[in-house]
Amino acid sequence: MRVLFVCVENTCRSVMAEAVFNRMARRWRAESAGLKAGGEYDSMALRVLEERGYEVVNREPRSLDSVRLEDYALVVTVCDESLCVSINHPRVERWSVEDPKGGSREDYVRTLEELEKRVADLVRRLEDEGA
């Protein structure tokens, strides 16, 4: 079973959520995409993830146009920008996670910590469903 994390450009929040989810989940896998593909992953997001021991497999942002939504059991938006509400999928969960882009290292750490909590709860719920 697969989960897709979505943010605006797939450069920061969705990448963080994907890395956290893939380390925590046993039976599920995550990928990420943006409403549009940004130019490159946010370097501070990558640094904070790597400092915490997370692995980032993909190294290039991708857009929703490059994925098949029907391949995912769940789509999780990690943005609250108005564009994030228009995803057409039968099972969408919406999280409002602050975008640390351009902020301090502490902003990125705070975002990662929030995602760790939310993802841990999501993993518990999904894996309990399949038990």
C-alpha positions as CSV (number, residue, x, y, z in Angstrom):
1,M,0.0,0.0,0.0
2,R,1.2,3.5,-0.9
3,V,0.8,7.0,0.4
4,L,1.5,10.2,-1.5
5,F,2.5,13.3,0.3
6,V,1.8,16.5,-1.6
7,C,2.9,20.1,-1.1
8,V,3.2,23.0,-3.5
9,E,6.6,22.4,-5.2
10,N,7.8,19.0,-3.7
11,T,10.9,20.6,-2.4
12,C,10.5,20.6,1.4
13,R,7.5,19.5,3.4
14,S,6.4,16.6,1.3
15,V,10.0,15.4,0.9
16,M,10.3,15.5,4.7
17,A,7.1,13.7,5.3
18,E,8.0,11.0,2.7
19,A,11.4,10.3,4.4
20,V,9.8,10.2,7.9
21,F,7.0,7.9,6.8
22,N,9.3,5.5,5.0
23,R,11.5,5.0,8.1
24,M,8.5,4.5,10.4
25,A,6.1,2.3,8.3
26,R,6.5,-1.4,8.0
27,R,3.9,-2.4,5.4
28,W,3.3,0.9,3.7
29,R,5.5,3.0,1.4
30,A,5.4,6.7,0.7
31,E,6.3,8.9,-2.2
32,S,5.9,12.7,-2.7
33,A,4.9,15.2,-5.4
34,G,4.1,18.8,-5.7
35,L,1.2,20.6,-7.4
36,K,4.1,21.7,-9.6
37,A,7.7,20.6,-9.5
38,G,10.1,23.1,-8.0
39,G,13.6,23.5,-9.3
40,E,15.4,21.4,-6.7
41,Y,15.0,20.1,-3.2
42,D,15.5,22.6,-0.4
43,S,19.1,22.2,0.8
44,M,18.3,23.0,4.4
45,A,15.4,20.4,4.4
46,L,17.9,17.8,3.1
47,R,20.5,18.8,5.7
48,V,18.1,18.6,8.6
49,L,16.7,15.2,7.4
50,E,20.2,13.8,7.0
51,E,21.3,15.1,10.4
52,R,18.4,13.1,11.9
53,G,19.4,9.9,10.0
54,Y,16.6,10.0,7.4
55,E,17.2,8.8,3.9
56,V,16.1,10.8,0.9
57,V,15.9,8.4,-2.0
58,N,14.6,10.6,-4.8
59,R,16.6,13.8,-5.5
60,E,14.4,15.6,-7.9
61,P,11.0,17.3,-7.3
62,R,8.1,15.9,-9.3
63,S,4.7,17.2,-10.1
64,L,1.3,15.6,-9.6
65,D,1.1,15.4,-13.4
66,S,3.9,12.8,-13.3
67,V,2.1,10.4,-10.9
68,R,-1.1,8.3,-11.2
69,L,-3.2,9.2,-8.2
70,E,-5.1,5.9,-8.4
71,D,-1.9,4.1,-7.5
72,Y,-2.1,5.5,-4.0
73,A,-4.4,4.3,-1.2
74,L,-4.1,7.7,0.5
75,V,-3.1,11.2,-0.5
76,V,-1.9,13.6,2.3
77,T,-1.5,17.3,1.6
78,V,0.9,18.9,4.0
79,C,0.1,22.4,2.8
80,D,-2.7,24.8,3.5
81,E,-2.3,26.9,0.4
82,S,-5.5,27.2,-1.5
83,L,-4.1,25.1,-4.4
84,C,-3.8,22.1,-2.1
85,V,-7.5,21.6,-1.7
86,S,-8.2,20.7,-5.3
87,I,-6.8,17.1,-5.4
88,N,-9.2,14.7,-6.9
89,H,-8.8,11.4,-5.0
90,P,-11.3,9.4,-2.9
91,R,-9.1,9.5,0.2
92,V,-7.4,12.8,0.9
93,E,-6.2,13.8,4.4
94,R,-5.3,17.5,4.8
95,W,-2.6,18.7,7.1
96,S,-1.7,22.3,7.6
97,V,2.1,22.3,8.1
98,E,4.0,25.5,8.2
99,D,6.4,25.9,5.3
100,P,9.9,26.6,6.7
101,K,11.4,27.5,3.3
102,G,13.7,30.5,3.6
103,G,13.5,30.4,7.4
104,S,16.1,29.5,10.0
105,R,17.4,26.0,10.7
106,E,15.2,26.0,13.8
107,D,12.2,26.6,11.6
108,Y,13.1,23.4,9.6
109,V,13.7,21.4,12.7
110,R,10.3,22.5,14.1
111,T,8.6,21.5,10.8
112,L,10.3,18.1,10.9
113,E,9.3,17.5,14.5
114,E,5.7,18.3,13.7
115,L,5.8,15.9,10.7
116,E,7.4,13.2,12.9
117,K,4.4,13.4,15.3
118,R,1.8,13.5,12.6
119,V,3.4,10.7,10.6
120,A,3.7,8.5,13.6
121,D,0.0,8.9,14.3
122,L,-0.8,8.2,10.6
123,V,1.4,5.1,10.5
124,R,-0.3,3.7,13.6
125,R,-3.7,4.3,12.1
126,L,-2.8,2.8,8.7
127,E,-1.1,-0.3,10.2
128,D,-4.0,-0.8,12.6
129,E,-6.4,-0.8,9.7
130,G,-4.5,-3.6,8.0
131,A,-4.0,-5.7,11.2
